[in-house]
């Protein structure tokens, strides 16, 4: 089996992310090719994960997410695009909350100053 180079980020060592902040996205092409390999190879998922220096759980998550993205997910399962949008909206919501708090404090400050 060919060894893939460049699929791991700097924050991943020995196939394990040592800190969630260090873990970075893996190339989508690598994920897609690896999922295809799991689906088409006579090897087990665990064997493929070991060959590619991945954890079983990470590879299983990729296969499951690929099924959801392919329209075969269960009720409530989010596609990769939907997950990305959810992350973006949550970040935007947090910024809006912070801005609202700043405006509330400014309004209170100016109301107090005008009396």
LINKAWO-V435010 format. One record per residue. N is the residue number from 1. SS is DSSP state (h for helix, s for strand, l for the rest). OMEGA is omega in whole degrees, 0 to 359 (999 if undefined). Layout:
# LINKAWO-V435010
n=N ss=SS omega=OMEGA
n=N ss=SS omega=OMEGA
This chain:
# LINKAWO-V435010
n=1 ss=l omega=181
n=2 ss=l omega=175
n=3 ss=l omega=179
n=4 ss=l omega=178
n=5 ss=l omega=176
n=6 ss=l omega=181
n=7 ss=l omega=180
n=8 ss=l omega=178
n=9 ss=l omega=180
n=10 ss=l omega=184
n=11 ss=l omega=182
n=12 ss=s omega=180
n=13 ss=s omega=178
n=14 ss=l omega=178
n=15 ss=l omega=182
n=16 ss=s omega=174
n=17 ss=s omega=182
n=18 ss=l omega=180
n=19 ss=l omega=183
n=20 ss=l omega=180
n=21 ss=l omega=180
n=22 ss=l omega=183
n=23 ss=l omega=180
n=24 ss=l omega=179
n=25 ss=l omega=175
n=26 ss=l omega=180
n=27 ss=l omega=180
n=28 ss=h omega=180
n=29 ss=h omega=178
n=30 ss=h omega=179
n=31 ss=h omega=182
n=32 ss=h omega=180
n=33 ss=h omega=180
n=34 ss=h omega=177
n=35 ss=h omega=178
n=36 ss=h omega=179
n=37 ss=h omega=178
n=38 ss=h omega=184
n=39 ss=h omega=187
n=40 ss=h omega=185
n=41 ss=l omega=174
n=42 ss=l omega=179
n=43 ss=l omega=177
n=44 ss=l omega=177
n=45 ss=h omega=181
n=46 ss=h omega=179
n=47 ss=h omega=180
n=48 ss=h omega=178
n=49 ss=h omega=180
n=50 ss=h omega=180
n=51 ss=h omega=183
n=52 ss=l omega=178
n=53 ss=l omega=178
n=54 ss=l omega=173
n=55 ss=l omega=177
n=56 ss=h omega=184
n=57 ss=h omega=178
n=58 ss=h omega=181
n=59 ss=h omega=177
n=60 ss=h omega=179
n=61 ss=h omega=178
n=62 ss=h omega=181
n=63 ss=h omega=179
n=64 ss=h omega=181
n=65 ss=h omega=178
n=66 ss=h omega=176
n=67 ss=h omega=178
n=68 ss=h omega=180
n=69 ss=h omega=178
n=70 ss=l omega=177
n=71 ss=l omega=182
n=72 ss=l omega=180
n=73 ss=l omega=178
n=74 ss=l omega=179
n=75 ss=l omega=179
n=76 ss=l omega=179
n=77 ss=l omega=182
n=78 ss=l omega=174
n=79 ss=l omega=178
n=80 ss=h omega=179
n=81 ss=h omega=179
n=82 ss=h omega=177
n=83 ss=h omega=180
n=84 ss=h omega=179
n=85 ss=h omega=178
n=86 ss=h omega=178
n=87 ss=h omega=180
n=88 ss=h omega=181
n=89 ss=h omega=177
n=90 ss=h omega=177
n=91 ss=h omega=180
n=92 ss=h omega=179
n=93 ss=h omega=179
n=94 ss=h omega=178
n=95 ss=h omega=180
n=96 ss=h omega=176
n=97 ss=h omega=180
n=98 ss=h omega=179
n=99 ss=h omega=178
n=100 ss=h omega=179
n=101 ss=h omega=178
n=102 ss=h omega=180
n=103 ss=h omega=177
n=104 ss=h omega=180
n=105 ss=h omega=179
n=106 ss=h omega=179
n=107 ss=h omega=179
n=108 ss=h omega=180
n=109 ss=h omega=183
n=110 ss=h omega=177
n=111 ss=h omega=180
n=112 ss=h omega=182
n=113 ss=h omega=183
n=114 ss=h omega=179
n=115 ss=l omega=999
